[in-house]
Structures are given as structure tokens and as C-alpha cells.
Amino acid sequence: MFEELGNKLDAALKKLRQRGVLTEPMIKEGLREVRRVLLEADVNFKVTRDFLGRVQERALGEQVLKAVSPGQQIVKIVHDELAHLFGEGRPTLEKAPSGTTVILMVGLQGAGKTTTAAKLARRLGREGRTPMLAACDLQRPAAIEQLQTLGNQIGAEVFAGEFGGDPVEAAKAAKSQAEESKHSVLIVDTAGRLQIDEALMEELGQIKEAVGPTEILLVADAMTGQEAVTIAQGFDEALGITGIVMTKMDGDARGGAALSIRGVTGKPIKFVGVGEGIDDLDTADPERLAGRILQMGDVVGLVERAQVAIDEEEQAKLQEKVLGQGRFTLEDFLVAMRQVQKMGPLDQLLKLIPGANRMKIPAANMDPKRMKHVEAIILSMTPEERKNPSILNGSRRARIAKGSGRPVAEVNRLMKQFKEMQKFMKQMKGMMGGGGMPGLPGMPFGG
């Protein structure tokens, strides 16, 4: 997410960061480079112009020029203004004053409405609310079936309208059922089109009038670039959207649509889709998104992923073994590695760690296949070998290599890394009495 934009902005600001004193010509020259980067990232021209105007106005202030590190002050100003582009404060979903809160999901076909509806239901369920899903895209039987499948996956009730039926009546019936069954939230999945047309807007307007939604969330595909901004304007004019969910952010390295859409529509981005998994929906916190763009990491995002993915019971057992008993076996490493895998691809996790982008870890070492290879090697060992890897002589290693389909050299490399991990765990036991996230020290970064 924002990878290309982040790399280019980092390069553009590098010269300013390194200077002890900044003059007005230096600042203007640096911001010209930032302007070029933003326009190349497909950020709206007016949004770019206004953004740089605010940055320059603040950067040329006396207080900044007299600061100890003016270069870092410039970066801070850019960060603050990027956050301002995304909105003011952490976005939240409004609740109905009483009864069931209705959230209407709208957008063009292919933007990811159905999947996003399920992801949102999953997220709200984790927050202690009781969501119900309503399949009101009755033009495509696949959309109804998909929502039912996703609902079963996350344990959420799904009201399914009849294929070819009236979506307005289906939405009204879904709301009645949600209220009767005391669901706190009803998420209505609606039909889309390949492009905005009068028939679609008329249908959505009737559904809006029938169910009285508290939130109307536009699901917009970040990969469409500036077209997403135009689409958002069209839906807002017709329906009065209350917020935006940007999907496929993991595939859009430029990020221009995300930066432009609030500046043009004035409507906040409330969530961003960062992957295909059912838990890959992040809150669009302005400060955190700005931090990601400027490659400052997102520790809060990392912790949130850990809370969702990591099994607390397994974590407690592992922590007790490592920090309490001072033991760390290959079985423990396998448990830790699987926990980290649940949090998402390693390259995505590293982007959430401040400064990790400058670690220069080879791309091959972040390949998901590499972790599968490590898993295959460990699973090819006997239980005794996993508990006591010191017994692994040459013949045993050859057997393990054959069983896992990996070369002996890879088995040897893993064992060498594992010894280093054991040393690290012993040091950690001596330095601290608890805490820490299992798994990250054990990732197979070595070559």
C-alpha cells in the first residue's frame, strides 16, 4: 500500500532532511519535487496544489527556519498535511439513536462490495456488535451465494433476497427481520453496474428511502485511479454518501485515488481493504496512513493484526517456555511462525515496522514460499528431532531434506539460524520478564 508513492516521497524529502539549514529557495525546490511525485502518483491536480500551498506556508514560518533540525520539521509538516488530506481524527461509524443501525453498501460492479460487506460484519462482530447481512443484489445469483458463503464463514446471519426479485422489498424485509431478531447492525449489499446510470441510482435511492440508512458507504476500487474520484462524486450527488471504503489498496502502490478522494468529495475514507482475507479491512486512521506513506511504519496497525491473528493461549504457552523456562525448540518455532503467517504476508508486516524499509532485506527472504519450505523441513523431522535438534547428524539431515523436497544446504542453513534464535531467546529471557511478540525474531531472513 502506497509503496511507490512512499519510496518517491522519501527520496524527494531526503535532501531536505539532511540539511542543517533550509533557505526559502531550498524549500521551494524540494516542494517542486514533491509536487512532481504526487502528480505522477495520480493525485488530483487541485488537491496537490492546495496541499503544497499549505505545506509551503507552514514551512516558511520563522519558527521552522530557526528550529534545530529544519529538515525534520519539513517532514513533520508534510506528515501533518498528508493526514489532513485523509480527514480529521479517527473515522468512526455512526450508530442509529435507537434500534438497528443500517449501513448501505454502494458502488460499481467489481469494486468489492460483497466481500467488503462481509469484512465489515466480521470487524463489527469482533467489536461486540451483532451484525446481519442482507443480500439485495438480486441481479446476480452469484452475489447472493457469495454473501451466504461469507456469512457462514464469519458466523453472521444472512437475509437473502430472491434472485430476480425486488431489491427494495428485500431490503425492507431484511430490516424488519434484523429489528425483530435484535441485531444491532444491518449491512445491506446492493447491486452495481459497470458504470453509473440512472436506473442504478433510482434503485439505490428507493432502497435508501425504504430502510433509512445511518451510513451510506461507497466501496471504491483504488486501482481505478482518478476514475474513483469521479465515481465518488456521482454517488455522492445522487445519494449523499457518508463515507468511503477504498478496496484493493494492497495492489495500488501509487495511492493517488486515496489521497484525492476526500479532497474532492469532502467525505472521509473510513476503511481500507489491504488484502483478500476476511480480516484484511483496516480503519483509515489519517495519522497512520500518513505514517505509512512517509515510511514511518504503523505500529498500531501491527498490534491490531496481532490481536486478530494470534492465539492468546498458544502465545501464553510459548512465552512461558521461552521467558519462564528458557526453552525454545523447533516445535515452538513452528508455532510462532504459523502465528505470524496468520497476520499476513511478511512484506506487508515489515512495512508496518518503523524503519524496516531501510533494512534492505532481500525480496527472496520475504517470499511466502520460503516460509512454506521452512515448515516442510520442520515437519519432516521426528518429534524427538524437533525437541532436540542437536541429534541431527549428516544422515538425519539428508533424510529430512529428501522428505521435505529441499536441498541439504537449506536444512543446514535453517539449523544455523535456529541456533542463533536460541541465543536470542536466552538473551531476551535475561533482559525482560515478559512481553514481546513471538515469531518475529524467528523469521528466516538469513541468506
TIKOLKE-59956 format. One record per residue (C-alpha): x, y, z; residue number from 0; residue in one letter. Coordinates in Angstrom, 1 decimal, padded with zeros to 4 digits, always signed. Layout:
REM residues N
<miro <X,Y,Z>,NUM,"a"> ...
END
This chain:
REM residues 447
<miro <+000.0,+000.0,+000.0>,0,"m"> <miro <+001.4,+003.4,-001.1>,1,"f"> <miro <+004.8,+001.6,-001.8>,2,"e"> <miro <+005.7,+003.5,-005.0>,3,"e"> <miro <+004.5,+006.8,-003.6>,4,"l"> <miro <+006.3,+006.3,-000.3>,5,"g"> <miro <+009.6,+005.5,-002.0>,6,"n"> <miro <+009.5,+008.5,-004.2>,7,"k"> <miro <+008.4,+010.9,-001.5>,8,"l"> <miro <+011.1,+009.5,+000.7>,9,"d"> <miro <+013.7,+010.3,-002.0>,10,"a"> <miro <+012.2,+013.8,-002.6>,11,"a"> <miro <+012.4,+014.7,+001.1>,12,"l"> <miro <+015.8,+013.1,+001.7>,13,"k"> <miro <+017.7,+016.2,+000.7>,14,"k"> <miro <+015.6,+018.4,+002.9>,15,"l"> <miro <+016.1,+016.0,+005.9>,16,"r"> <miro <+019.8,+016.0,+005.6>,17,"q"> <miro <+020.2,+019.8,+005.6>,18,"r"> <miro <+021.1,+021.6,+008.8>,19,"g"> <miro <+019.8,+025.0,+007.5>,20,"v"> <miro <+017.0,+025.5,+005.0>,21,"l"> <miro <+016.5,+028.6,+002.9>,22,"t"> <miro <+013.3,+029.6,+001.1>,23,"e"> <miro <+014.8,+028.6,-002.4>,24,"p"> <miro <+015.7,+025.2,-001.0>,25,"m"> <miro <+012.2,+024.6,+000.4>,26,"i"> <miro <+010.6,+025.7,-002.8>,27,"k"> <miro <+012.9,+023.4,-004.9>,28,"e"> <miro <+012.2,+020.5,-002.6>,29,"g"> <miro <+008.4,+021.0,-002.8>,30,"l"> <miro <+008.6,+021.2,-006.6>,31,"r"> <miro <+010.0,+017.6,-006.4>,32,"e"> <miro <+007.2,+016.6,-004.0>,33,"v"> <miro <+004.6,+018.1,-006.5>,34,"r"> <miro <+006.1,+016.0,-009.3>,35,"r"> <miro <+005.9,+012.9,-007.2>,36,"v"> <miro <+002.2,+013.5,-006.2>,37,"l"> <miro <+001.1,+014.2,-009.8>,38,"l"> <miro <+002.9,+011.1,-011.0>,39,"e"> <miro <+001.0,+009.1,-008.3>,40,"a"> <miro <-002.2,+010.3,-010.0>,41,"d"> <miro <-003.2,+012.7,-007.2>,42,"v"> <miro <-005.7,+015.2,-008.3>,43,"n"> <miro <-004.1,+018.5,-009.5>,44,"f"> <miro <-006.2,+020.8,-007.3>,45,"k"> <miro <-005.6,+018.6,-004.3>,46,"v"> <miro <-001.9,+018.7,-005.0>,47,"t"> <miro <-001.8,+022.4,-005.4>,48,"r"> <miro <-003.7,+023.1,-002.2>,49,"d"> <miro <-001.7,+020.6,-000.2>,50,"f"> <miro <+001.7,+022.1,-001.3>,51,"l"> <miro <+000.3,+025.6,-000.6>,52,"g"> <miro <-000.4,+024.7,+003.0>,53,"r"> <miro <+003.0,+022.9,+003.4>,54,"v"> <miro <+004.9,+025.9,+002.0>,55,"q"> <miro <+003.1,+028.4,+004.1>,56,"e"> <miro <+003.9,+026.5,+007.3>,57,"r"> <miro <+007.5,+025.6,+006.2>,58,"a"> <miro <+008.4,+029.2,+005.5>,59,"l"> <miro <+007.4,+030.3,+009.0>,60,"g"> <miro <+010.1,+031.8,+011.3>,61,"e"> <miro <+009.6,+029.1,+013.9>,62,"q"> <miro <+010.5,+026.4,+011.5>,63,"v"> <miro <+013.5,+028.1,+010.0>,64,"l"> <miro <+015.0,+028.7,+013.5>,65,"k"> <miro <+014.5,+025.1,+014.6>,66,"a"> <miro <+017.4,+022.9,+015.4>,67,"v"> <miro <+016.5,+020.4,+012.7>,68,"s"> <miro <+014.5,+022.2,+010.0>,69,"p"> <miro <+014.7,+019.2,+007.6>,70,"g"> <miro <+012.9,+017.0,+010.1>,71,"q"> <miro <+010.4,+019.9,+010.7>,72,"q"> <miro <+009.6,+019.8,+007.0>,73,"i"> <miro <+008.9,+016.1,+007.1>,74,"v"> <miro <+006.6,+016.6,+010.1>,75,"k"> <miro <+004.7,+019.3,+008.3>,76,"i"> <miro <+004.3,+017.0,+005.2>,77,"v"> <miro <+003.1,+014.2,+007.5>,78,"h"> <miro <+000.6,+016.5,+009.2>,79,"d"> <miro <-000.8,+017.8,+005.9>,80,"e"> <miro <-001.0,+014.3,+004.4>,81,"l"> <miro <-003.0,+013.3,+007.5>,82,"a"> <miro <-005.2,+016.3,+006.9>,83,"h"> <miro <-005.9,+015.1,+003.3>,84,"l"> <miro <-007.4,+011.9,+004.7>,85,"f"> <miro <-009.6,+013.6,+007.2>,86,"g"> <miro <-009.8,+015.0,+010.7>,87,"e"> <miro <-009.4,+012.4,+013.5>,88,"g"> <miro <-010.0,+008.7,+013.6>,89,"r"> <miro <-013.1,+007.9,+011.4>,90,"p"> <miro <-016.0,+006.1,+013.1>,91,"t"> <miro <-019.3,+004.6,+012.0>,92,"l"> <miro <-022.3,+006.4,+013.3>,93,"e"> <miro <-024.9,+004.5,+015.3>,94,"k"> <miro <-028.7,+004.9,+015.0>,95,"a"> <miro <-030.2,+006.7,+018.0>,96,"p"> <miro <-032.3,+003.5,+018.7>,97,"s"> <miro <-032.9,+000.1,+017.1>,98,"g"> <miro <-030.9,-001.4,+014.3>,99,"t"> <miro <-028.2,+000.7,+012.6>,100,"t"> <miro <-028.5,+000.3,+008.8>,101,"v"> <miro <-025.3,+000.5,+006.7>,102,"i"> <miro <-025.9,+000.7,+002.9>,103,"l"> <miro <-023.0,-000.5,+000.8>,104,"m"> <miro <-023.0,+001.1,-002.7>,105,"v"> <miro <-020.5,+001.1,-005.6>,106,"g"> <miro <-019.9,-000.1,-009.2>,107,"l"> <miro <-019.7,-003.7,-010.1>,108,"q"> <miro <-016.3,-005.3,-009.4>,109,"g"> <miro <-015.3,-002.8,-006.7>,110,"a"> <miro <-015.7,-005.5,-004.0>,111,"g"> <miro <-018.9,-004.5,-002.3>,112,"k"> <miro <-020.0,-008.0,-001.3>,113,"t"> <miro <-016.6,-009.0,+000.2>,114,"t"> <miro <-016.3,-005.7,+001.9>,115,"t"> <miro <-019.8,-006.1,+003.4>,116,"a"> <miro <-018.6,-009.4,+005.0>,117,"a"> <miro <-015.3,-007.9,+006.1>,118,"k"> <miro <-017.2,-005.1,+007.8>,119,"l"> <miro <-019.6,-007.5,+009.5>,120,"a"> <miro <-016.6,-009.5,+010.7>,121,"r"> <miro <-014.9,-006.4,+012.1>,122,"r"> <miro <-018.1,-005.2,+013.9>,123,"l"> <miro <-018.6,-008.7,+015.3>,124,"g"> <miro <-015.2,-008.5,+016.9>,125,"r"> <miro <-016.1,-005.2,+018.4>,126,"e"> <miro <-019.0,-006.9,+020.3>,127,"g"> <miro <-021.8,-005.8,+017.9>,128,"r"> <miro <-024.3,-008.3,+016.3>,129,"t"> <miro <-024.3,-007.7,+012.5>,130,"p"> <miro <-026.7,-009.1,+010.0>,131,"m"> <miro <-026.0,-009.2,+006.2>,132,"l"> <miro <-028.6,-008.6,+003.6>,133,"a"> <miro <-028.1,-009.8,+000.0>,134,"a"> <miro <-030.0,-007.2,-002.1>,135,"c"> <miro <-028.0,-007.6,-005.3>,136,"d"> <miro <-030.7,-009.7,-006.9>,137,"l"> <miro <-029.5,-009.4,-010.5>,138,"q"> <miro <-026.6,-011.9,-010.0>,139,"r"> <miro <-027.3,-015.2,-008.3>,140,"p"> <miro <-023.5,-015.4,-007.6>,141,"a"> <miro <-023.7,-012.3,-005.5>,142,"a"> <miro <-026.4,-013.9,-003.2>,143,"i"> <miro <-024.4,-017.2,-003.0>,144,"e"> <miro <-021.2,-015.3,-002.3>,145,"q"> <miro <-022.6,-013.4,+000.6>,146,"l"> <miro <-024.2,-016.5,+002.1>,147,"q"> <miro <-020.9,-018.3,+001.9>,148,"t"> <miro <-019.1,-015.4,+003.5>,149,"l"> <miro <-021.8,-015.1,+006.2>,150,"g"> <miro <-021.3,-018.8,+007.1>,151,"n"> <miro <-017.6,-018.3,+007.2>,152,"q"> <miro <-017.8,-015.5,+009.8>,153,"i"> <miro <-020.8,-016.8,+011.6>,154,"g"> <miro <-023.1,-013.9,+010.6>,155,"a"> <miro <-026.8,-014.3,+009.8>,156,"e"> <miro <-027.6,-013.5,+006.1>,157,"v"> <miro <-031.0,-012.4,+004.8>,158,"f"> <miro <-031.1,-013.4,+001.1>,159,"a"> <miro <-033.5,-011.8,-001.3>,160,"g"> <miro <-034.8,-013.9,-004.2>,161,"e"> <miro <-032.9,-013.8,-007.5>,162,"f"> <miro <-034.8,-011.6,-009.9>,163,"g"> <miro <-036.9,-010.1,-007.1>,164,"g"> <miro <-037.5,-006.6,-006.0>,165,"d"> <miro <-034.4,-005.3,-004.1>,166,"p"> <miro <-036.3,-002.5,-002.4>,167,"v"> <miro <-038.8,-005.0,-000.9>,168,"e"> <miro <-035.9,-007.3,+000.0>,169,"a"> <miro <-034.1,-004.5,+001.9>,170,"a"> <miro <-037.3,-003.6,+003.8>,171,"k"> <miro <-037.9,-007.3,+004.8>,172,"a"> <miro <-034.2,-007.6,+005.9>,173,"a"> <miro <-034.6,-004.5,+008.1>,174,"k"> <miro <-037.8,-005.9,+009.7>,175,"s"> <miro <-036.1,-009.2,+010.4>,176,"q"> <miro <-033.0,-007.5,+011.8>,177,"a"> <miro <-035.1,-005.5,+014.2>,178,"e"> <miro <-037.2,-008.5,+015.2>,179,"e"> <miro <-034.1,-010.6,+015.9>,180,"s"> <miro <-032.4,-007.7,+017.8>,181,"k"> <miro <-029.4,-007.4,+015.5>,182,"h"> <miro <-027.5,-004.1,+016.3>,183,"s"> <miro <-026.3,-003.6,+012.7>,184,"v"> <miro <-027.8,-004.5,+009.3>,185,"l"> <miro <-025.3,-004.3,+006.4>,186,"i"> <miro <-027.1,-004.1,+003.0>,187,"v"> <miro <-025.2,-005.3,-000.1>,188,"d"> <miro <-026.6,-003.7,-003.2>,189,"t"> <miro <-026.3,-004.2,-006.9>,190,"a"> <miro <-023.7,-002.4,-009.0>,191,"g"> <miro <-023.2,-001.6,-012.7>,192,"r"> <miro <-020.2,-001.3,-014.9>,193,"l"> <miro <-020.8,+002.4,-014.8>,194,"q"> <miro <-023.1,+004.9,-013.1>,195,"i"> <miro <-026.5,+005.0,-014.8>,196,"d"> <miro <-029.9,+006.5,-014.0>,197,"e"> <miro <-031.6,+003.1,-013.3>,198,"a"> <miro <-029.0,+002.2,-010.7>,199,"l"> <miro <-029.3,+005.5,-008.9>,200,"m"> <miro <-033.0,+005.3,-008.9>,201,"e"> <miro <-033.0,+001.8,-007.4>,202,"e"> <miro <-030.5,+002.8,-004.7>,203,"l"> <miro <-032.5,+005.9,-003.9>,204,"g"> <miro <-035.6,+003.8,-003.3>,205,"q"> <miro <-033.6,+001.4,-001.1>,206,"i"> <miro <-032.3,+004.4,+000.9>,207,"k"> <miro <-035.8,+005.8,+001.4>,208,"e"> <miro <-037.1,+002.3,+002.4>,209,"a"> <miro <-034.5,+001.5,+005.1>,210,"v"> <miro <-033.3,+004.9,+006.2>,211,"g"> <miro <-029.6,+004.1,+006.5>,212,"p"> <miro <-027.4,+005.7,+009.1>,213,"t"> <miro <-024.4,+005.2,+006.9>,214,"e"> <miro <-024.1,+005.0,+003.1>,215,"i"> <miro <-020.6,+003.7,+002.3>,216,"l"> <miro <-019.2,+003.9,-001.2>,217,"l"> <miro <-016.9,+001.0,-002.0>,218,"v"> <miro <-014.3,+002.4,-004.4>,219,"a"> <miro <-011.6,+000.4,-006.3>,220,"d"> <miro <-008.3,+002.2,-005.6>,221,"a"> <miro <-006.9,+000.6,-008.8>,222,"m"> <miro <-009.1,+002.8,-011.0>,223,"t"> <miro <-007.1,+005.9,-010.0>,224,"g"> <miro <-008.8,+009.3,-010.7>,225,"q"> <miro <-011.8,+007.5,-012.1>,226,"e"> <miro <-012.6,+006.5,-008.5>,227,"a"> <miro <-012.9,+010.2,-007.6>,228,"v"> <miro <-015.3,+010.8,-010.4>,229,"t"> <miro <-017.4,+007.8,-009.3>,230,"i"> <miro <-017.4,+009.1,-005.7>,231,"a"> <miro <-018.7,+012.5,-006.9>,232,"q"> <miro <-021.5,+010.8,-008.9>,233,"g"> <miro <-022.7,+008.6,-006.0>,234,"f"> <miro <-022.4,+011.5,-003.5>,235,"d"> <miro <-024.6,+013.8,-005.7>,236,"e"> <miro <-027.2,+011.1,-006.1>,237,"a"> <miro <-027.3,+009.6,-002.6>,238,"l"> <miro <-025.3,+011.7,-000.2>,239,"g"> <miro <-022.7,+009.2,+000.8>,240,"i"> <miro <-021.4,+009.4,+004.4>,241,"t"> <miro <-018.0,+007.7,+003.9>,242,"g"> <miro <-015.8,+005.7,+001.6>,243,"i"> <miro <-014.1,+002.3,+001.7>,244,"v"> <miro <-011.1,+002.0,-000.6>,245,"m"> <miro <-010.6,-001.5,-001.8>,246,"t"> <miro <-007.5,-003.2,-003.4>,247,"k"> <miro <-005.1,-000.8,-001.6>,248,"m"> <miro <-002.6,-003.7,-001.4>,249,"d"> <miro <-002.5,-003.7,-005.2>,250,"g"> <miro <-002.3,+000.1,-005.7>,251,"d"> <miro <+001.3,+001.3,-005.0>,252,"a"> <miro <+000.6,+004.8,-006.2>,253,"r"> <miro <-002.2,+005.8,-003.9>,254,"g"> <miro <-003.4,+008.8,-005.8>,255,"g"> <miro <-007.1,+008.0,-005.6>,256,"a"> <miro <-007.0,+007.6,-001.8>,257,"a"> <miro <-005.2,+010.9,-001.4>,258,"l"> <miro <-007.6,+012.7,-003.8>,259,"s"> <miro <-011.0,+011.3,-003.0>,260,"i"> <miro <-011.6,+013.2,+000.3>,261,"r"> <miro <-010.1,+016.4,-001.0>,262,"g"> <miro <-012.5,+016.4,-003.9>,263,"v"> <miro <-015.7,+015.0,-002.2>,264,"t"> <miro <-015.2,+016.2,+001.3>,265,"g"> <miro <-016.3,+012.7,+002.5>,266,"k"> <miro <-013.9,+010.7,+004.8>,267,"p"> <miro <-012.3,+007.4,+003.9>,268,"i"> <miro <-013.5,+005.2,+006.8>,269,"k"> <miro <-011.8,+001.9,+005.9>,270,"f"> <miro <-009.2,+000.5,+003.5>,271,"v"> <miro <-009.1,-003.1,+002.1>,272,"g"> <miro <-005.5,-004.3,+002.4>,273,"v"> <miro <-005.8,-007.9,+001.2>,274,"g"> <miro <-008.1,-010.7,+000.2>,275,"e"> <miro <-008.5,-012.2,+003.7>,276,"g"> <miro <-011.7,-011.7,+005.7>,277,"i"> <miro <-009.8,-009.8,+008.3>,278,"d"> <miro <-008.0,-007.5,+005.8>,279,"d"> <miro <-010.0,-004.4,+006.4>,280,"l"> <miro <-008.2,-001.6,+008.3>,281,"d"> <miro <-009.5,+001.6,+009.8>,282,"t"> <miro <-008.4,+004.5,+007.7>,283,"a"> <miro <-006.8,+006.5,+010.5>,284,"d"> <miro <-005.3,+009.6,+008.9>,285,"p"> <miro <-002.2,+009.8,+011.1>,286,"e"> <miro <-001.4,+006.1,+010.5>,287,"r"> <miro <-002.0,+006.3,+006.7>,288,"l"> <miro <+000.3,+009.4,+006.5>,289,"a"> <miro <+002.9,+007.5,+008.5>,290,"g"> <miro <+002.8,+004.6,+006.1>,291,"r"> <miro <+003.2,+006.9,+003.1>,292,"i"> <miro <+006.2,+008.5,+004.6>,293,"l"> <miro <+007.6,+005.1,+005.6>,294,"q"> <miro <+007.4,+005.8,+009.3>,295,"m"> <miro <+005.6,+002.5,+009.9>,296,"g"> <miro <+002.3,+001.8,+011.6>,297,"d"> <miro <+002.8,+000.1,+015.0>,298,"v"> <miro <-000.9,+000.4,+015.9>,299,"v"> <miro <-001.8,-001.4,+012.7>,300,"g"> <miro <+000.7,-004.2,+013.5>,301,"l"> <miro <-000.7,-004.6,+017.0>,302,"v"> <miro <-004.3,-004.8,+015.6>,303,"e"> <miro <-003.3,-007.5,+013.2>,304,"r"> <miro <-001.6,-009.4,+016.0>,305,"a"> <miro <-004.7,-009.2,+018.2>,306,"q"> <miro <-006.9,-010.6,+015.5>,307,"v"> <miro <-004.5,-013.4,+014.3>,308,"a"> <miro <-002.5,-014.6,+017.3>,309,"i"> <miro <-004.0,-017.3,+019.5>,310,"d"> <miro <-003.6,-015.9,+023.1>,311,"e"> <miro <-003.5,-019.4,+024.7>,312,"e"> <miro <-000.7,-020.5,+022.3>,313,"e"> <miro <+001.1,-017.2,+022.8>,314,"q"> <miro <+001.0,-017.6,+026.6>,315,"a"> <miro <+002.4,-021.1,+026.4>,316,"k"> <miro <+005.2,-020.1,+024.2>,317,"l"> <miro <+006.0,-017.0,+026.3>,318,"q"> <miro <+006.2,-019.2,+029.4>,319,"e"> <miro <+008.5,-021.7,+027.8>,320,"k"> <miro <+010.8,-019.0,+026.4>,321,"v"> <miro <+010.8,-016.5,+029.2>,322,"l"> <miro <+009.9,-018.7,+032.1>,323,"g"> <miro <+011.8,-021.9,+031.4>,324,"q"> <miro <+014.4,-020.6,+028.9>,325,"g"> <miro <+013.5,-023.3,+026.3>,326,"r"> <miro <+012.9,-022.8,+022.6>,327,"f"> <miro <+012.5,-025.8,+020.3>,328,"t"> <miro <+011.8,-026.2,+016.7>,329,"l"> <miro <+008.2,-027.1,+017.6>,330,"e"> <miro <+008.0,-023.7,+019.3>,331,"d"> <miro <+009.4,-022.0,+016.3>,332,"f"> <miro <+006.8,-023.7,+014.1>,333,"l"> <miro <+004.0,-022.5,+016.3>,334,"v"> <miro <+005.4,-018.9,+016.3>,335,"a"> <miro <+005.9,-018.9,+012.5>,336,"m"> <miro <+002.4,-020.0,+011.9>,337,"r"> <miro <+001.1,-017.3,+014.2>,338,"q"> <miro <+003.0,-014.7,+012.2>,339,"v"> <miro <+001.7,-016.1,+008.9>,340,"q"> <miro <-001.9,-015.6,+010.1>,341,"k"> <miro <-001.1,-011.8,+010.4>,342,"m"> <miro <-000.5,-011.5,+006.7>,343,"g"> <miro <+002.4,-011.6,+004.1>,344,"p"> <miro <+005.8,-010.8,+005.7>,345,"l"> <miro <+006.5,-008.0,+003.3>,346,"d"> <miro <+003.3,-006.2,+004.4>,347,"q"> <miro <+004.1,-006.7,+008.1>,348,"l"> <miro <+007.6,-005.2,+007.7>,349,"l"> <miro <+006.1,-002.1,+006.2>,350,"k"> <miro <+004.3,-001.5,+009.5>,351,"l"> <miro <+007.5,-001.6,+011.5>,352,"i"> <miro <+009.2,+001.9,+011.7>,353,"p"> <miro <+012.5,+001.9,+009.8>,354,"g"> <miro <+012.0,-001.6,+008.3>,355,"a"> <miro <+012.0,-000.2,+004.8>,356,"n"> <miro <+015.7,+000.7,+005.2>,357,"r"> <miro <+016.7,-002.8,+006.5>,358,"m"> <miro <+017.4,-003.9,+002.9>,359,"k"> <miro <+016.1,-007.4,+003.4>,360,"i"> <miro <+016.3,-009.4,+000.1>,361,"p"> <miro <+012.9,-009.9,-001.6>,362,"a"> <miro <+013.6,-013.6,-001.7>,363,"a"> <miro <+013.6,-013.8,+002.1>,364,"n"> <miro <+010.1,-012.4,+002.3>,365,"m"> <miro <+008.7,-014.8,-000.3>,366,"d"> <miro <+005.8,-016.8,+001.3>,367,"p"> <miro <+007.1,-019.9,-000.3>,368,"k"> <miro <+010.3,-019.6,+001.8>,369,"r"> <miro <+008.2,-020.0,+005.0>,370,"m"> <miro <+006.4,-023.0,+003.5>,371,"k"> <miro <+009.8,-024.5,+002.8>,372,"h"> <miro <+010.9,-024.0,+006.4>,373,"v"> <miro <+007.6,-025.5,+007.5>,374,"e"> <miro <+008.2,-028.6,+005.3>,375,"a"> <miro <+011.7,-029.1,+006.7>,376,"i"> <miro <+010.5,-029.0,+010.3>,377,"i"> <miro <+007.5,-031.3,+009.6>,378,"l"> <miro <+009.9,-033.8,+008.0>,379,"s"> <miro <+011.6,-034.2,+011.4>,380,"m"> <miro <+010.6,-036.7,+014.1>,381,"t"> <miro <+009.1,-035.2,+017.3>,382,"p"> <miro <+012.4,-036.1,+019.1>,383,"e"> <miro <+014.5,-034.2,+016.4>,384,"e"> <miro <+012.3,-031.1,+016.8>,385,"r"> <miro <+012.7,-031.1,+020.6>,386,"k"> <miro <+016.4,-031.9,+020.5>,387,"n"> <miro <+017.9,-030.7,+017.2>,388,"p"> <miro <+021.5,-031.4,+018.5>,389,"s"> <miro <+021.0,-035.0,+017.4>,390,"i"> <miro <+020.7,-034.0,+013.7>,391,"l"> <miro <+023.8,-035.7,+012.2>,392,"n"> <miro <+024.5,-035.9,+008.5>,393,"g"> <miro <+022.3,-038.9,+007.7>,394,"s"> <miro <+019.4,-037.4,+009.6>,395,"r"> <miro <+019.7,-034.1,+007.7>,396,"r"> <miro <+019.9,-036.0,+004.4>,397,"a"> <miro <+016.6,-037.9,+005.3>,398,"r"> <miro <+014.9,-034.6,+006.3>,399,"i"> <miro <+016.0,-032.9,+003.0>,400,"a"> <miro <+014.6,-035.8,+001.0>,401,"k"> <miro <+011.4,-035.9,+002.9>,402,"g"> <miro <+010.8,-032.1,+002.6>,403,"s"> <miro <+011.9,-031.9,-001.0>,404,"g"> <miro <+014.5,-029.2,-000.1>,405,"r"> <miro <+018.3,-029.3,-000.5>,406,"p"> <miro <+020.5,-030.4,+002.4>,407,"v"> <miro <+022.1,-026.9,+002.3>,408,"a"> <miro <+018.7,-025.4,+003.1>,409,"e"> <miro <+018.3,-027.7,+006.1>,410,"v"> <miro <+021.8,-026.8,+007.3>,411,"n"> <miro <+021.0,-023.1,+006.9>,412,"r"> <miro <+017.8,-023.4,+008.9>,413,"l"> <miro <+019.7,-025.2,+011.7>,414,"m"> <miro <+022.3,-022.5,+011.8>,415,"k"> <miro <+019.7,-019.8,+012.0>,416,"q"> <miro <+017.8,-021.7,+014.7>,417,"f"> <miro <+020.9,-021.8,+016.9>,418,"k"> <miro <+021.1,-018.0,+016.6>,419,"e"> <miro <+017.5,-017.8,+017.5>,420,"m"> <miro <+018.0,-019.9,+020.6>,421,"q"> <miro <+020.8,-017.5,+021.7>,422,"k"> <miro <+018.5,-014.5,+021.1>,423,"f"> <miro <+015.8,-016.1,+023.2>,424,"m"> <miro <+018.2,-016.7,+026.1>,425,"k"> <miro <+019.3,-013.1,+025.9>,426,"q"> <miro <+015.7,-012.0,+025.9>,427,"m"> <miro <+014.9,-014.1,+029.0>,428,"k"> <miro <+017.8,-012.3,+030.8>,429,"g"> <miro <+016.7,-008.8,+029.7>,430,"m"> <miro <+012.9,-009.0,+030.3>,431,"m"> <miro <+010.4,-010.8,+032.4>,432,"g"> <miro <+007.6,-010.9,+029.8>,433,"g"> <miro <+006.0,-009.3,+026.7>,434,"g"> <miro <+007.3,-009.4,+023.2>,435,"g"> <miro <+005.6,-010.8,+020.1>,436,"m"> <miro <+006.6,-014.4,+019.4>,437,"p"> <miro <+007.7,-015.2,+015.9>,438,"g"> <miro <+009.3,-012.1,+014.6>,439,"l"> <miro <+012.8,-012.9,+015.9>,440,"p"> <miro <+012.4,-016.3,+014.3>,441,"g"> <miro <+011.7,-015.3,+010.7>,442,"m"> <miro <+014.1,-016.8,+008.2>,443,"p"> <miro <+015.7,-013.7,+007.0>,444,"f"> <miro <+019.2,-015.1,+006.7>,445,"g"> <miro <+020.7,-016.0,+003.3>,446,"g"> 
END
